[in-house]
Amino acid sequence: MLATPIGNRADIGLRALHVLDLADCVACEDTRHTAALLQSYGLHKPLIAAHEHNESEAAVRVVALLREGQRVVYVSDAGTPGVSDPGARLVAAVRDAGLRCVPVPGPSSLTALLSVSGHTGWDGGFRFAGFLPAKGAERQRGLQAIADDPQACVLLEAPHRIEALARDLAAALGPRPITLGRELTKQFEEVVHLAADALPDWLAGDANRVRGEFALLVHPREASTTDEGALPESALRVLDRLLVDLPLKAAVKAAADISGAPRNALYEAALARRAPPPQG
């Protein structure tokens, strides 16, 4: 399993080039794309199509070649195979056949984004959510899980869905900070740091901002420094009543409009009320 560049072809590693040069054949997500990639490095190899629609069938052929002693390399179109790309079924088939599968690491949009996020609390861990479900209850559960989780979270998104994701994150996360990477390693690479509820307006500010592939880091939820005693008791009563019938973001906005209390303070109070009770 060999990781290829996610944009800039100069990001290929020396080990990756060596392994590709030694390969008897290359299984790949798109034969046309991979042929062009290999040609740019002066390499020409027999190719086997192994994409999401035929991966199980292609795995049978790859296992047969490996049993014959051939050296087969698998690549997806960009980045690391098997992580939000085809390859996992192939790995499972090779493993189940008692054969060895070796990772050849390389460029990653996830680690590239994390490295420029400015976040320092990695000892607290993070979750990789990848692509959220496109719609329905599963998507709402995914968004709510991110909102409720105090850890950092990494998301991926395609250009035709980024505006919908921005609206959903704004509604679910409010002022929680986000680092967004667009077209990482490519000519029009862009990295911005902003609040989740500012993301829709930022995208709308330039038509070019919705183009390309996206990686997003939702920063950890900061520990609340808000003293709920500083909020009027009447504002908290309004908030509690609204939280019964409305989503968190809508309840906070309505409570702020009704009571005149600071929105951020109400948001922190709402998060504290939605947090699960301590165990034990």
C-alpha positions as CSV (number, residue, x, y, z in Angstrom):
1,M,0.0,0.0,0.0
2,L,1.8,3.1,-1.3
3,A,0.8,6.7,-0.6
4,T,1.1,9.0,-3.6
5,P,1.1,12.9,-3.6
6,I,-2.1,14.7,-2.8
7,G,-1.3,17.5,-5.2
8,N,2.3,18.5,-5.7
9,R,4.0,15.6,-7.5
10,A,7.4,16.6,-6.0
11,D,6.1,15.3,-2.6
12,I,6.8,11.7,-3.7
13,G,9.3,10.0,-1.4
14,L,12.5,8.3,-2.4
15,R,11.3,5.0,-0.9
16,A,8.0,5.2,-2.9
17,L,9.9,5.7,-6.1
18,H,12.2,2.8,-5.3
19,V,9.3,0.5,-4.5
20,L,7.4,1.5,-7.7
21,D,10.5,0.9,-9.7
22,L,10.8,-2.7,-8.3
23,A,7.1,-3.5,-8.8
24,D,6.0,-6.1,-11.3
25,C,2.6,-4.4,-11.6
26,V,0.6,-1.6,-10.0
27,A,-3.0,-2.0,-8.8
28,C,-4.7,1.3,-8.8
29,E,-7.9,3.3,-8.4
30,D,-7.8,4.8,-11.9
31,T,-5.5,3.4,-14.5
32,R,-5.4,6.6,-16.6
33,H,-4.5,8.8,-13.6
34,T,-1.8,6.3,-12.4
35,A,-0.3,5.9,-15.8
36,A,0.2,9.7,-16.0
37,L,1.6,9.8,-12.5
38,L,4.1,7.0,-13.2
39,Q,5.1,8.5,-16.5
40,S,5.9,11.8,-14.8
41,Y,8.6,9.9,-12.8
42,G,9.8,8.0,-15.8
43,L,8.2,4.7,-14.8
44,H,6.0,2.4,-16.9
45,K,4.3,-0.6,-15.2
46,P,1.4,-3.0,-16.0
47,L,-1.7,-1.7,-14.3
48,I,-4.6,-3.4,-12.7
49,A,-7.9,-1.5,-12.0
50,A,-8.9,-1.9,-8.4
51,H,-11.5,0.8,-7.4
52,E,-14.5,0.9,-5.1
53,H,-16.8,-0.9,-7.6
54,N,-14.5,-3.9,-8.3
55,E,-12.2,-4.0,-5.3
56,S,-13.3,-7.4,-4.1
57,E,-12.9,-9.0,-7.6
58,A,-9.6,-7.2,-8.2
59,A,-8.3,-8.5,-4.8
60,V,-8.7,-12.1,-6.0
61,R,-6.4,-11.3,-8.9
62,V,-3.9,-9.5,-6.7
63,V,-3.7,-12.4,-4.3
64,A,-3.1,-14.8,-7.2
65,L,-0.2,-12.6,-8.4
66,L,1.3,-12.4,-5.0
67,R,1.2,-16.1,-4.6
68,E,3.1,-16.4,-7.9
69,G,5.8,-14.3,-6.3
70,Q,5.1,-11.1,-8.1
71,R,5.6,-7.7,-6.4
72,V,2.3,-5.8,-6.5
73,V,1.9,-2.2,-5.4
74,Y,-1.5,-0.6,-4.7
75,V,-2.1,3.1,-5.0
76,S,-5.2,5.3,-4.9
77,D,-5.5,8.5,-6.9
78,A,-4.0,10.6,-4.2
79,G,-2.8,10.1,-0.6
80,T,-2.9,7.0,1.4
81,P,-4.9,4.0,0.2
82,G,-7.5,2.6,2.5
83,V,-8.1,5.9,4.3
84,S,-11.2,7.5,2.8
85,D,-10.1,5.8,-0.5
86,P,-10.3,2.2,-1.8
87,G,-7.8,-0.3,-0.5
88,A,-9.2,-1.6,2.8
89,R,-10.9,-4.6,1.2
90,L,-7.7,-5.4,-0.7
91,V,-5.7,-5.3,2.5
92,A,-8.2,-7.6,4.2
93,A,-8.1,-10.1,1.3
94,V,-4.2,-10.2,1.3
95,R,-4.1,-10.6,5.1
96,D,-6.8,-13.4,5.0
97,A,-4.7,-15.2,2.4
98,G,-1.8,-15.2,4.8
99,L,0.3,-12.8,2.7
100,R,2.2,-9.7,3.8
101,C,0.9,-6.2,3.2
102,V,3.5,-3.4,3.7
103,P,2.7,0.3,4.1
104,V,4.8,2.9,2.3
105,P,3.7,6.2,3.9
106,G,3.6,9.5,2.2
107,P,1.7,12.8,1.9
108,S,-1.5,13.2,3.9
109,S,-4.0,16.1,4.0
110,L,-4.8,15.2,7.6
111,T,-1.3,15.6,9.0
112,A,-0.5,18.5,6.7
113,L,-3.5,20.4,8.1
114,L,-2.7,19.5,11.7
115,S,0.8,20.8,11.3
116,V,-0.3,24.3,10.5
117,S,-3.3,24.4,12.8
118,G,-1.5,25.9,15.8
119,H,-3.2,23.4,18.1
120,T,-0.8,22.2,20.9
121,G,-3.0,19.8,22.9
122,W,-2.5,16.6,20.9
123,D,-1.9,14.6,24.1
124,G,-5.7,15.0,24.5
125,G,-6.2,13.1,21.3
126,F,-8.4,13.8,18.3
127,R,-11.0,12.0,16.2
128,F,-11.0,11.5,12.5
129,A,-14.5,11.7,11.1
130,G,-13.6,11.8,7.4
131,F,-16.6,12.5,5.2
132,L,-19.9,12.9,7.1
133,P,-23.0,11.2,5.8
134,A,-24.6,13.2,3.0
135,K,-28.0,13.8,4.7
136,G,-30.6,12.6,7.0
137,A,-30.5,11.4,10.6
138,E,-27.0,9.9,10.2
139,R,-25.6,13.3,9.3
140,Q,-27.3,15.0,12.2
141,R,-26.0,12.4,14.6
142,G,-22.5,12.9,13.2
143,L,-22.7,16.7,13.6
144,Q,-24.1,16.3,17.1
145,A,-21.3,13.9,18.1
146,I,-18.7,16.5,17.0
147,A,-20.5,19.3,18.9
148,D,-20.7,17.2,22.0
149,D,-17.1,15.9,21.9
150,P,-14.6,18.2,23.6
151,Q,-11.8,16.7,21.5
152,A,-10.4,18.0,18.2
153,C,-12.0,16.5,15.1
154,V,-10.8,16.2,11.5
155,L,-13.2,16.3,8.6
156,L,-12.8,15.9,4.8
157,E,-15.1,17.4,2.2
158,A,-15.6,17.7,-1.5
159,P,-16.1,21.0,-3.4
160,H,-19.8,20.3,-4.3
161,R,-20.7,19.7,-0.6
162,I,-18.5,22.2,1.3
163,E,-21.2,25.0,1.4
164,A,-23.7,22.6,3.0
165,L,-21.1,21.4,5.5
166,A,-20.2,25.0,6.4
167,R,-23.9,25.8,7.1
168,D,-24.2,22.6,9.2
169,L,-21.0,23.3,11.2
170,A,-22.1,26.9,11.8
171,A,-25.4,25.7,13.3
172,A,-23.9,22.9,15.3
173,L,-20.7,24.6,16.6
174,G,-21.3,28.3,16.8
175,P,-18.1,30.2,17.7
176,R,-15.9,27.1,18.1
177,P,-12.7,27.6,16.1
178,I,-11.9,25.8,12.9
179,T,-8.8,25.5,10.7
180,L,-9.7,24.9,7.1
181,G,-7.2,23.7,4.4
182,R,-8.2,24.0,0.8
183,E,-6.2,22.4,-2.1
184,L,-3.4,21.4,0.3
185,T,0.0,21.1,-1.5
186,K,-1.5,22.4,-4.7
187,Q,-1.0,25.7,-6.6
188,F,-4.0,27.5,-5.0
189,E,-3.4,26.1,-1.4
190,E,-5.2,28.1,1.3
191,V,-5.3,27.7,5.0
192,V,-7.6,29.8,7.2
193,H,-8.4,29.9,10.9
194,L,-11.9,31.2,11.8
195,A,-15.0,30.5,13.9
196,A,-17.4,27.8,12.6
197,D,-20.3,30.3,12.4
198,A,-18.1,32.6,10.2
199,L,-17.4,29.8,7.7
200,P,-20.4,30.2,5.4
201,D,-19.7,33.9,4.9
202,W,-16.1,33.3,4.3
203,L,-16.9,30.8,1.5
204,A,-19.4,33.2,0.0
205,G,-16.8,36.0,-0.1
206,D,-15.0,34.6,-3.1
207,A,-16.3,32.1,-5.7
208,N,-12.9,30.4,-5.9
209,R,-13.1,29.4,-2.2
210,V,-15.6,26.6,-2.9
211,R,-13.2,25.0,-5.4
212,G,-10.9,22.1,-4.6
213,E,-10.6,19.5,-1.9
214,F,-11.0,20.4,1.8
215,A,-9.7,19.2,5.1
216,L,-11.1,20.8,8.3
217,L,-9.9,20.7,11.9
218,V,-12.6,21.4,14.5
219,H,-10.5,22.6,17.4
220,P,-11.2,21.2,20.9
221,R,-14.0,22.8,22.8
222,E,-12.4,25.1,25.3
223,A,-13.1,24.6,29.0
224,S,-15.8,27.0,30.0
225,T,-14.6,30.0,32.0
226,T,-18.1,31.4,32.2
227,D,-19.6,31.9,35.6
228,E,-23.2,31.0,35.2
229,G,-23.9,33.2,38.2
230,A,-22.9,36.2,36.1
231,L,-25.9,35.4,33.8
232,P,-29.3,36.6,35.0
233,E,-31.4,33.8,36.4
234,S,-34.2,34.9,34.1
235,A,-31.9,34.3,31.0
236,L,-31.0,30.8,32.3
237,R,-34.7,30.0,32.8
238,V,-35.4,31.1,29.2
239,L,-32.5,29.0,27.9
240,D,-33.6,25.9,29.8
241,R,-37.1,26.2,28.4
242,L,-35.9,26.7,24.8
243,L,-33.4,23.8,25.0
244,V,-36.4,21.4,25.6
245,D,-37.8,22.1,22.1
246,L,-34.9,23.6,20.0
247,P,-31.5,22.5,18.8
248,L,-28.7,24.0,20.9
249,K,-27.6,26.7,18.4
250,A,-31.2,27.9,17.8
251,A,-32.0,27.8,21.6
252,V,-28.9,30.0,22.3
253,K,-29.8,32.5,19.6
254,A,-33.4,32.8,20.8
255,A,-32.4,33.1,24.4
256,A,-30.0,35.9,23.6
257,D,-32.6,37.7,21.6
258,I,-35.2,37.4,24.3
259,S,-33.1,38.0,27.4
260,G,-30.3,40.3,26.0
261,A,-27.7,38.2,27.7
262,P,-24.3,37.6,26.0
263,R,-24.6,34.9,23.3
264,N,-21.2,33.3,24.1
265,A,-22.1,33.0,27.8
266,L,-25.4,31.4,26.9
267,Y,-23.7,29.1,24.5
268,E,-21.3,27.9,27.2
269,A,-24.1,27.4,29.6
270,A,-26.1,25.4,27.0
271,L,-23.1,23.2,26.4
272,A,-22.7,22.5,30.1
273,R,-26.4,21.6,30.3
274,R,-26.1,19.2,27.3
275,A,-23.0,17.5,28.7
276,P,-23.5,13.9,29.9
277,P,-23.6,13.5,33.7
278,P,-20.3,12.2,35.4
279,Q,-20.2,8.5,35.8
280,G,-19.7,6.7,39.2
